[in-house]
């Protein structure tokens, strides 16, 4: 298997409500490949999709009974500490729950966590040891 992920699908309780959060709140642009049942967002070489949680569970052939921490977080890397604070402030206004306010962290960066409308956990971080390329992709050594 190639070392590449192309698509992350988040199961959501209410697709329209989640679309409002991502499109109108975060300002993300939905792809024209989206339809009334699924939404796609281009993430610079990757795709994030939003799909009804119950239908995703059916597709996987499992019961939708997740409780507590799933063991997965998604991360948005910022270019400054101020940007971290701005993003967390904006998502909170949109109904996200701040799990950990922005703060200096043990690894030398600055980050905080929020839970979106469907309970997906996002880290918003500034890593002073990482650089971005001209397309805002993280450049790893």
VOMI-701138 format. One line per field, with one value per residue (C-alpha): residue number from 1; residue in three letters; chain; x, z, y. Coordinates in nm, 3 decimals, always signed. Layout:
N
k (NUM ...)
r (ALA ...)
c (A ...)
x (X ...)
z (Z ...)
y (Y ...)
***
This chain:
141
k (1 2 3 4 5 6 7 8 9 10 11 12 13 14 15 16 17 18 19 20 21 22 23 24 25 26 27 28 29 30 31 32 33 34 35 36 37 38 39 40 41 42 43 44 45 46 47 48 49 50 51 52 53 54 55 56 57 58 59 60 61 62 63 64 65 66 67 68 69 70 71 72 73 74 75 76 77 78 79 80 81 82 83 84 85 86 87 88 89 90 91 92 93 94 95 96 97 98 99 100 101 102 103 104 105 106 107 108 109 110 111 112 113 114 115 116 117 118 119 120 121 122 123 124 125 126 127 128 129 130 131 132 133 134 135 136 137 138 139 140 141)
r (UNK UNK UNK UNK UNK UNK UNK UNK UNK UNK UNK UNK UNK UNK UNK UNK UNK UNK UNK UNK UNK UNK UNK UNK UNK UNK UNK UNK UNK UNK UNK UNK UNK UNK UNK UNK UNK UNK UNK UNK UNK UNK UNK UNK UNK UNK UNK UNK UNK UNK UNK UNK UNK UNK UNK UNK UNK UNK UNK UNK UNK UNK UNK UNK UNK UNK UNK UNK UNK UNK UNK UNK UNK UNK UNK UNK UNK UNK UNK UNK UNK UNK UNK UNK UNK UNK UNK UNK UNK UNK UNK UNK UNK UNK UNK UNK UNK UNK UNK UNK UNK UNK UNK UNK UNK UNK UNK UNK UNK UNK UNK UNK UNK UNK UNK UNK UNK UNK UNK UNK UNK UNK UNK UNK UNK UNK UNK UNK UNK UNK UNK UNK UNK UNK UNK UNK UNK UNK UNK UNK UNK)
c (A A A A A A A A A A A A A A A A A A A A A A A A A A A A A A A A A A A A A A A A A A A A A A A A A A A A A A A A A A A A A A A A A A A A A A A A A A A A A A A A A A A A A A A A A A A A A A A A A A A A A A A A A A A A A A A A A A A A A A A A A A A A A A A A A A A A A A A A A A A A A)
x (+0.000 +0.131 +0.201 -0.085 -0.428 -0.666 -0.997 -1.119 -1.492 -1.660 -1.994 -2.230 -2.572 -2.719 -2.556 -2.714 -2.616 -2.260 -2.244 -2.341 -2.059 -1.792 -1.910 -2.052 -1.859 -1.514 -1.542 -1.452 -1.562 -1.766 -1.676 -1.924 -1.882 -2.098 -2.466 -2.760 -2.620 -2.249 -2.022 -1.660 -1.399 -1.058 -0.780 -0.480 -0.419 -0.661 -1.039 -1.261 -1.612 -1.917 -2.165 -2.464 -2.330 -2.602 -2.540 -2.164 -2.214 -2.441 -2.177 -1.911 -2.158 -2.129 -2.368 -2.348 -2.286 -1.962 -1.934 -1.647 -1.312 -1.260 -0.880 -0.866 -0.804 -0.776 -0.534 -0.526 -0.178 -0.156 +0.122 +0.112 -0.016 -0.262 -0.408 -0.464 -0.657 -0.856 -0.961 -1.066 -1.263 -1.444 -1.539 -1.670 -1.905 -2.029 -2.121 -1.803 -1.703 -1.355 -1.201 -0.864 -0.801 -0.497 -0.179 +0.192 +0.238 +0.505 +0.652 +0.730 +0.431 +0.100 -0.232 -0.587 -0.863 -1.228 -1.513 -1.723 -2.102 -2.078 -1.812 -1.511 -1.204 -0.978 -0.645 -0.559 -0.183 +0.116 +0.435 +0.738 +0.951 +0.748 +0.746 +0.480 +0.538 +0.386 +0.059 +0.031 +0.128 +0.344 +0.703 +0.840 +1.217)
z (+0.000 -0.090 +0.200 +0.107 +0.239 -0.012 +0.170 +0.527 +0.580 +0.889 +0.984 +1.077 +1.247 +1.038 +0.699 +0.641 +0.984 +0.935 +0.589 +0.743 +0.999 +0.739 +0.455 +0.623 +0.946 +0.842 +0.490 +0.323 -0.039 -0.118 -0.437 -0.725 -0.691 -0.377 -0.382 -0.141 +0.041 +0.069 +0.069 -0.046 +0.044 -0.125 +0.133 -0.091 -0.214 +0.025 +0.040 +0.346 +0.307 +0.528 +0.514 +0.732 +1.029 +1.020 +0.648 +0.705 +0.982 +0.748 +0.474 +0.715 +0.841 +1.206 +1.469 +1.528 +1.903 +1.955 +2.292 +2.445 +2.279 +1.943 +1.957 +1.649 +1.618 +1.307 +1.304 +1.144 +1.152 +1.172 +1.093 +1.427 +1.783 +1.703 +1.417 +1.659 +1.892 +1.602 +1.470 +1.814 +1.875 +1.542 +1.580 +1.931 +1.790 +1.544 +1.819 +1.858 +2.212 +2.318 +2.490 +2.560 +2.521 +2.322 +2.529 +2.516 +2.497 +2.609 +2.260 +2.213 +2.014 +2.086 +2.048 +2.161 +2.083 +1.988 +1.928 +1.619 +1.602 +1.564 +1.828 +1.595 +1.773 +1.600 +1.719 +1.611 +1.642 +1.567 +1.536 +1.529 +1.395 +1.076 +0.757 +0.487 +0.113 -0.139 -0.129 +0.252 +0.283 +0.581 +0.475 +0.678 +0.691)
y (+0.000 +0.344 +0.581 +0.809 +0.895 +1.050 +1.073 +1.121 +1.072 +1.211 +1.063 +1.348 +1.348 +1.631 +1.689 +2.030 +2.158 +2.031 +2.191 +2.523 +2.485 +2.403 +2.628 +2.936 +2.916 +2.799 +2.938 +2.609 +2.557 +2.249 +2.060 +2.038 +1.659 +1.684 +1.594 +1.593 +1.288 +1.366 +1.669 +1.684 +1.946 +1.962 +1.989 +2.047 +1.693 +1.524 +1.520 +1.553 +1.420 +1.462 +1.176 +1.086 +0.890 +0.621 +0.557 +0.540 +0.282 +0.082 +0.096 -0.032 -0.296 -0.195 -0.063 +0.312 +0.304 +0.497 +0.665 +0.858 +0.921 +0.751 +0.778 +1.002 +1.374 +1.589 +1.881 +2.223 +2.375 +2.752 +2.996 +3.180 +3.161 +3.441 +3.238 +2.947 +3.178 +3.328 +2.986 +2.862 +3.180 +3.148 +2.781 +2.845 +3.110 +2.846 +2.603 +2.401 +2.306 +2.414 +2.113 +2.271 +2.645 +2.757 +2.730 +2.656 +2.281 +2.034 +1.981 +2.351 +2.464 +2.632 +2.455 +2.393 +2.144 +2.171 +1.929 +2.001 +1.969 +1.591 +1.529 +1.507 +1.642 +1.892 +2.024 +2.377 +2.418 +2.635 +2.430 +2.661 +2.374 +2.320 +2.522 +2.548 +2.527 +2.769 +2.571 +2.581 +2.214 +2.119 +2.047 +1.758 +1.695)
***
